Amino acid sequence: TPSQLSEALKDGADLQVVDLRPTSDPATPVAPFTPGARRLMPHQVEAELPKLSKQRWLVFVDGGDGVGASIAQASFHHGYPLAMSLKGGYPAWTAATDR
């Protein structure tokens, strides 16, 4: 949930955050979750998975459209047991954290 992610970030949890929100401008900043957050388009995730750790939490953040949930499920089936999506995506996180 957005509040759980916010607390994990405050506690310094070792997270891998992937921002899936579409953008026409690659210079658009990645969501302000962790310094190492990545921006990937949904079709890029499978090719980029090998660059991510299977031993760390992997959080997919979408634009609120549910794409992150299907990508997290596919990642789980590719051997990433700690893959999850942010419930409600970036809009829910900004609403819950007043950002």
Helices and strands as residue ranges (DSSP letters): H 2-10, E 15-19, E 38-39, G 42-44, H 45-48, G 49-51, E 57-61, H 67-77, E 83-85, H 89-97
